[in-house]
Amino acid sequence: MDLFFDWRDALLFTISPIEIIMRGSLMYWSLFLLFRFVVRRDIGSLGIADLLVIVIVADAAQSGMAGKSESVADAVLLVVTLIAWNRLIDLLAYHVHAFQRFAEPKKVLLVRNGIKLRENMRRESITDDELEAKYREEGVDSIDDVKALYLEADGKVSVIKTR
């Protein structure tokens, strides 16, 4: 058993900081675009950016903590890069309307005046059972009592009742 700990290996960069930033940026944007445009939104799920940050940051932090020939400095810089991208996207979406349309999916109308909009449900892969469970969770017994039901950008559902 080695009683000595090599602080230099743990705390100094093992690869170029620029490479860490570039790799983190490329992975963030690749996964962001994949989650934004390909992966299905589940009703009531976390937002795309939230899920993305949780998954990537957990992996990046784990690599640095496990000591797989990567230092703590490598992991910290990667985590900071990922969080910086996430924060920048939030700021741009808040301040630039055109970017908000790119970064966040639009709300989708699923029920209008008690009628299920099948094409919108199909596009979002929402089943009848999922839809019915959501309006019942909102205290609505029958779809006839739903004036409008939206799948919001964050995956949550909002219901406007007729009565």
PASEBA-1860 file (N, C-alpha, C; in nm, 3 decimals):
! residues 163
1> MDLFFDWR> 0.084/-0.118/0.000/0.000/0.000/0.000/0.088/0.124/0.000 ~ 0.064/0.213/-0.092/0.143/0.336/-0.104/0.086/0.441/-0.009 ~ 0.169/0.488/0.083/0.123/0.584/0.183/0.133/0.728/0.134 ~ 0.196/0.747/0.021/0.215/0.883/-0.029/0.116/0.914/-0.140 ~ 0.069/1.035/-0.139/-0.028/1.079/-0.240/0.042/1.181/-0.328 ~ 0.034/1.164/-0.458/0.099/1.256/-0.551/0.004/1.372/-0.582 ~ 0.015/1.480/-0.507/-0.070/1.598/-0.523/-0.054/1.658/-0.662 ~ 0.063/1.650/-0.717/0.088/1.708/-0.850/-0.001/1.641/-0.955
9> DALLFTIS> -0.008/1.507/-0.952/-0.092/1.435/-1.048/-0.240/1.465/-1.027 ~ -0.279/1.489/-0.902/-0.420/1.513/-0.872/-0.465/1.654/-0.907 ~ -0.376/1.752/-0.893/-0.419/1.891/-0.904/-0.377/1.964/-1.031 ~ -0.279/1.916/-1.101/-0.235/1.983/-1.224/-0.305/1.923/-1.345 ~ -0.316/2.000/-1.450/-0.380/1.951/-1.573/-0.298/1.837/-1.633 ~ -0.369/1.735/-1.680/-0.301/1.624/-1.746/-0.312/1.637/-1.898 ~ -0.406/1.719/-1.945/-0.415/1.752/-2.088/-0.433/1.903/-2.100 ~ -0.420/1.952/-2.218/-0.428/2.096/-2.242/-0.565/2.152/-2.200
17> PIEIIMRG> -0.566/2.262/-2.124/-0.694/2.324/-2.088/-0.778/2.361/-2.210 ~ -0.716/2.402/-2.318/-0.789/2.435/-2.441/-0.858/2.310/-2.495 ~ -0.790/2.197/-2.491/-0.851/2.072/-2.538/-0.971/2.036/-2.450 ~ -0.960/2.055/-2.320/-1.072/2.027/-2.230/-1.192/2.114/-2.265 ~ -1.168/2.243/-2.285/-1.275/2.336/-2.319/-1.338/2.298/-2.453 ~ -1.256/2.266/-2.551/-1.309/2.230/-2.684/-1.388/2.099/-2.678 ~ -1.336/1.999/-2.609/-1.407/1.871/-2.598/-1.540/1.891/-2.525 ~ -1.537/1.965/-2.415/-1.660/1.991/-2.341/-1.761/2.067/-2.424
25> SLMYWSLF> -1.715/2.166/-2.498/-1.805/2.246/-2.582/-1.866/2.161/-2.693 ~ -1.784/2.080/-2.758/-1.834/1.995/-2.866/-1.936/1.894/-2.814 ~ -1.908/1.833/-2.700/-2.002/1.737/-2.643/-2.131/1.807/-2.599 ~ -2.118/1.923/-2.537/-2.237/1.995/-2.492/-2.328/2.026/-2.610 ~ -2.272/2.085/-2.715/-2.354/2.124/-2.830/-2.408/2.004/-2.906 ~ -2.330/1.899/-2.916/-2.379/1.778/-2.983/-2.499/1.720/-2.908 ~ -2.486/1.708/-2.778/-2.595/1.653/-2.698/-2.713/1.749/-2.690 ~ -2.687/1.879/-2.681/-2.796/1.977/-2.678/-2.881/1.965/-2.804
33> LLFRFVVR> -2.816/1.963/-2.920/-2.891/1.953/-3.046/-2.965/1.820/-3.057 ~ -2.902/1.713/-3.011/-2.968/1.583/-3.014/-3.091/1.584/-2.924 ~ -3.077/1.632/-2.800/-3.191/1.637/-2.708/-3.298/1.733/-2.757 ~ -3.258/1.844/-2.815/-3.355/1.947/-2.855/-3.437/1.904/-2.976 ~ -3.373/1.840/-3.073/-3.442/1.813/-3.199/-3.476/1.666/-3.225 ~ -3.420/1.573/-3.150/-3.444/1.432/-3.179/-3.517/1.361/-3.066 ~ -3.476/1.382/-2.943/-3.531/1.307/-2.830/-3.671/1.357/-2.796 ~ -3.758/1.264/-2.767/-3.897/1.293/-2.733/-3.905/1.363/-2.598
41> RDIGSLGI> -3.994/1.462/-2.589/-4.024/1.525/-2.462/-4.125/1.439/-2.389 ~ -4.093/1.401/-2.267/-4.190/1.328/-2.187/-4.272/1.428/-2.107 ~ -4.399/1.398/-2.092/-4.485/1.484/-2.013/-4.433/1.487/-1.870 ~ -4.412/1.607/-1.819/-4.371/1.625/-1.681/-4.223/1.602/-1.656 ~ -4.144/1.589/-1.760/-4.002/1.562/-1.740/-3.923/1.689/-1.716 ~ -3.795/1.672/-1.686/-3.705/1.785/-1.674/-3.690/1.852/-1.809 ~ -3.648/1.977/-1.807/-3.619/2.045/-1.931/-3.495/1.984/-1.997 ~ -3.481/2.004/-2.126/-3.371/1.948/-2.202/-3.237/1.993/-2.145
49> ADLLVIVI> -3.219/2.121/-2.125/-3.092/2.172/-2.075/-3.062/2.120/-1.935 ~ -3.165/2.108/-1.852/-3.144/2.056/-1.716/-3.091/1.913/-1.720 ~ -3.155/1.830/-1.798/-3.114/1.691/-1.810/-2.973/1.682/-1.867 ~ -2.946/1.759/-1.968/-2.815/1.759/-2.033/-2.705/1.794/-1.934 ~ -2.723/1.899/-1.859/-2.622/1.941/-1.764/-2.602/1.835/-1.655 ~ -2.709/1.780/-1.605/-2.697/1.679/-1.500/-2.615/1.559/-1.549 ~ -2.647/1.509/-1.668/-2.579/1.391/-1.720/-2.431/1.419/-1.749 ~ -2.403/1.526/-1.818/-2.265/1.553/-1.858/-2.180/1.593/-1.738
57> VADAAQSG> -2.233/1.678/-1.653/-2.156/1.721/-1.536/-2.126/1.602/-1.446 ~ -2.222/1.514/-1.429/-2.198/1.395/-1.346/-2.085/1.311/-1.405 ~ -2.087/1.293/-1.535/-1.982/1.214/-1.598/-1.847/1.284/-1.591 ~ -1.846/1.413/-1.617/-1.720/1.488/-1.614/-1.661/1.489/-1.473 ~ -1.745/1.510/-1.375/-1.696/1.513/-1.237/-1.648/1.375/-1.194 ~ -1.720/1.271/-1.235/-1.682/1.134/-1.199/-1.544/1.100/-1.253 ~ -1.515/1.140/-1.375/-1.385/1.109/-1.435/-1.272/1.169/-1.354 ~ -1.288/1.293/-1.311/-1.183/1.358/-1.232/-1.170/1.297/-1.093
65> MAGKSESV> -1.281/1.258/-1.033/-1.277/1.204/-0.898/-1.223/1.061/-0.896 ~ -1.246/0.986/-1.003/-1.205/0.846/-1.006/-1.055/0.831/-1.028 ~ -0.988/0.935/-1.072/-0.844/0.929/-1.093/-0.803/0.849/-1.215 ~ -0.882/0.852/-1.319/-0.852/0.779/-1.442/-0.752/0.857/-1.528 ~ -0.638/0.883/-1.478/-0.532/0.959/-1.546/-0.576/1.101/-1.580 ~ -0.681/1.146/-1.514/-0.727/1.284/-1.529/-0.722/1.348/-1.392 ~ -0.687/1.472/-1.387/-0.674/1.538/-1.258/-0.804/1.606/-1.218 ~ -0.808/1.650/-1.094/-0.920/1.728/-1.045/-0.931/1.857/-1.126
73> ADAVLLVV> -0.818/1.915/-1.160/-0.818/2.038/-1.240/-0.885/2.015/-1.376 ~ -0.857/1.901/-1.439/-0.922/1.868/-1.566/-1.074/1.864/-1.549 ~ -1.120/1.793/-1.447/-1.264/1.777/-1.424/-1.330/1.910/-1.390 ~ -1.266/1.990/-1.306/-1.323/2.120/-1.268/-1.337/2.210/-1.389 ~ -1.234/2.216/-1.472/-1.242/2.300/-1.592/-1.352/2.252/-1.685 ~ -1.367/2.123/-1.701/-1.473/2.070/-1.787/-1.611/2.104/-1.731 ~ -1.630/2.087/-1.601/-1.758/2.121/-1.538/-1.788/2.269/-1.555 ~ -1.688/2.355/-1.533/-1.707/2.499/-1.549/-1.744/2.533/-1.694
81> TLIAWNRL> -1.681/2.469/-1.790/-1.712/2.491/-1.931/-1.858/2.455/-1.961 ~ -1.902/2.340/-1.913/-2.039/2.295/-1.939/-2.142/2.388/-1.874 ~ -2.116/2.426/-1.751/-2.209/2.516/-1.683/-2.210/2.654/-1.749 ~ -2.096/2.698/-1.797/-2.089/2.827/-1.867/-2.174/2.823/-1.994 ~ -2.168/2.714/-2.071/-2.251/2.702/-2.190/-2.399/2.704/-2.153 ~ -2.434/2.631/-2.048/-2.573/2.626/-2.006/-2.622/2.764/-1.965 ~ -2.542/2.836/-1.892/-2.579/2.971/-1.847/-2.590/3.066/-1.967 ~ -2.497/3.055/-2.061/-2.500/3.140/-2.180/-2.626/3.114/-2.263
89> IDLLAYHV> -2.665/2.989/-2.277/-2.788/2.957/-2.350/-2.908/3.018/-2.279 ~ -2.913/3.006/-2.147/-3.023/3.067/-2.071/-3.028/3.218/-2.091 ~ -2.913/3.283/-2.084/-2.908/3.429/-2.102/-2.949/3.470/-2.243 ~ -2.898/3.400/-2.342/-2.934/3.431/-2.481/-3.083/3.409/-2.504 ~ -3.137/3.301/-2.452/-3.280/3.273/-2.469/-3.365/3.381/-2.402 ~ -3.317/3.435/-2.292/-3.392/3.540/-2.222/-3.386/3.673/-2.296 ~ -3.269/3.706/-2.349/-3.249/3.838/-2.410/-3.274/3.843/-2.561 ~ -3.264/3.729/-2.630/-3.276/3.727/-2.776/-3.392/3.633/-2.814
97> HAFQRFAE> -3.503/3.694/-2.855/-3.624/3.616/-2.884/-3.599/3.509/-2.991 ~ -3.524/3.542/-3.095/-3.498/3.445/-3.201/-3.420/3.325/-3.147 ~ -3.330/3.349/-3.055/-3.254/3.238/-2.997/-3.342/3.153/-2.906 ~ -3.437/3.216/-2.838/-3.528/3.142/-2.750/-3.606/3.039/-2.831 ~ -3.649/3.077/-2.952/-3.722/2.982/-3.036/-3.636/2.863/-3.074 ~ -3.503/2.885/-3.089/-3.411/2.776/-3.120/-3.384/2.690/-2.997 ~ -3.361/2.754/-2.884/-3.315/2.683/-2.763/-3.426/2.608/-2.693 ~ -3.548/2.656/-2.701/-3.659/2.595/-2.627/-3.771/2.555/-2.722
105> PKKVLLVR> -3.820/2.434/-2.707/-3.932/2.394/-2.792/-4.057/2.477/-2.760 ~ -4.142/2.495/-2.859/-4.266/2.569/-2.839/-4.367/2.483/-2.764 ~ -4.460/2.550/-2.697/-4.568/2.474/-2.636/-4.653/2.416/-2.749 ~ -4.715/2.302/-2.720/-4.793/2.232/-2.821/-4.934/2.212/-2.767 ~ -5.033/2.257/-2.843/-5.173/2.238/-2.807/-5.212/2.092/-2.836 ~ -5.258/2.021/-2.733/-5.295/1.881/-2.748/-5.446/1.859/-2.745 ~ -5.521/1.949/-2.677/-5.666/1.940/-2.671/-5.723/2.080/-2.689 ~ -5.823/2.092/-2.778/-5.893/2.220/-2.799/-6.041/2.192/-2.790
113> NGIKLREN> -6.108/2.260/-2.693/-6.253/2.247/-2.675/-6.298/2.101/-2.665 ~ -6.225/2.023/-2.585/-6.262/1.884/-2.562/-6.225/1.787/-2.672 ~ -6.154/1.834/-2.774/-6.117/1.747/-2.886/-5.966/1.727/-2.886 ~ -5.925/1.600/-2.889/-5.783/1.568/-2.895/-5.729/1.603/-3.033 ~ -5.618/1.672/-3.036/-5.553/1.706/-3.162/-5.453/1.594/-3.193 ~ -5.500/1.496/-3.266/-5.425/1.372/-3.290/-5.289/1.396/-3.357 ~ -5.284/1.486/-3.451/-5.157/1.511/-3.521/-5.052/1.564/-3.423 ~ -5.090/1.655/-3.336/-4.997/1.708/-3.237/-4.957/1.599/-3.137
121> MRRESITD> -5.052/1.516/-3.097/-5.022/1.406/-3.006/-4.925/1.308/-3.072 ~ -4.948/1.277/-3.199/-4.860/1.186/-3.271/-4.719/1.243/-3.280 ~ -4.708/1.372/-3.315/-4.578/1.437/-3.330/-4.499/1.434/-3.199 ~ -4.568/1.444/-3.086/-4.501/1.444/-2.955/-4.500/1.306/-2.890 ~ -4.555/1.206/-2.960/-4.563/1.068/-2.910/-4.635/1.060/-2.776 ~ -4.747/1.131/-2.766/-4.829/1.131/-2.646/-4.945/1.036/-2.668 ~ -4.959/0.937/-2.580/-5.068/0.840/-2.592/-5.196/0.895/-2.528 ~ -5.309/0.832/-2.561/-5.436/0.869/-2.499/-5.428/0.854/-2.347
129> DELEAKYR> -5.367/0.744/-2.302/-5.356/0.720/-2.158/-5.274/0.828/-2.088 ~ -5.162/0.868/-2.147/-5.081/0.975/-2.087/-5.159/1.105/-2.080 ~ -5.228/1.137/-2.187/-5.305/1.261/-2.192/-5.416/1.260/-2.087 ~ -5.489/1.151/-2.080/-5.599/1.140/-1.984/-5.547/1.148/-1.840 ~ -5.433/1.087/-1.813/-5.375/1.092/-1.678/-5.340/1.236/-1.641 ~ -5.293/1.313/-1.736/-5.254/1.451/-1.707/-5.373/1.541/-1.678 ~ -5.481/1.526/-1.754/-5.593/1.615/-1.721/-5.665/1.568/-1.594 ~ -5.660/1.438/-1.564/-5.717/1.392/-1.436/-5.634/1.444/-1.318
137> EEGVDSID> -5.501/1.451/-1.334/-5.415/1.507/-1.229/-5.450/1.652/-1.199 ~ -5.506/1.721/-1.297/-5.546/1.860/-1.280/-5.690/1.872/-1.228 ~ -5.750/1.759/-1.193/-5.884/1.762/-1.136/-5.996/1.767/-1.238 ~ -5.967/1.732/-1.361/-6.068/1.732/-1.467/-6.111/1.588/-1.492 ~ -6.242/1.563/-1.479/-6.294/1.427/-1.494/-6.309/1.384/-1.639 ~ -6.347/1.476/-1.724/-6.378/1.442/-1.862/-6.308/1.539/-1.957 ~ -6.269/1.487/-2.071/-6.204/1.571/-2.171/-6.299/1.681/-2.221 ~ -6.429/1.657/-2.206/-6.527/1.758/-2.246/-6.515/1.885/-2.163
145> DVKALYLE> -6.454/1.874/-2.044/-6.436/1.990/-1.956/-6.304/2.062/-1.980 ~ -6.230/2.021/-2.084/-6.101/2.083/-2.116/-6.120/2.180/-2.231 ~ -6.095/2.308/-2.204/-6.098/2.407/-2.310/-5.970/2.400/-2.392 ~ -5.856/2.389/-2.321/-5.727/2.375/-2.388/-5.631/2.300/-2.297 ~ -5.547/2.215/-2.355/-5.443/2.144/-2.282/-5.315/2.156/-2.363 ~ -5.212/2.210/-2.300/-5.085/2.234/-2.367/-4.975/2.148/-2.308 ~ -4.887/2.097/-2.393/-4.760/2.042/-2.350/-4.663/2.159/-2.356 ~ -4.616/2.202/-2.240/-4.529/2.319/-2.232/-4.386/2.283/-2.271
153> ADGKVSVI> -4.303/2.384/-2.292/-4.165/2.363/-2.336/-4.085/2.278/-2.238 ~ -4.118/2.286/-2.110/-4.043/2.211/-2.009/-4.098/2.070/-1.988 ~ -4.197/2.029/-2.066/-4.253/1.895/-2.056/-4.374/1.887/-1.964 ~ -4.404/1.994/-1.894/-4.521/1.995/-1.806/-4.646/2.024/-1.889 ~ -4.760/1.995/-1.829/-4.888/2.016/-1.896/-4.963/2.127/-1.827 ~ -5.027/2.213/-1.904/-5.116/2.313/-1.846/-5.254/2.291/-1.904 ~ -5.353/2.299/-1.815/-5.491/2.271/-1.854/-5.576/2.395/-1.826 ~ -5.654/2.433/-1.924/-5.753/2.540/-1.908/-5.889/2.474/-1.914
161> KTR> -5.963/2.485/-1.804/-6.093/2.418/-1.794/-6.202/2.504/-1.855 ~ -6.306/2.438/-1.907/-6.420/2.511/-1.964/-6.507/2.570/-1.855 ~ -6.513/2.508/-1.741/-6.600/2.555/-1.632/-6.519/2.588/-1.512
END
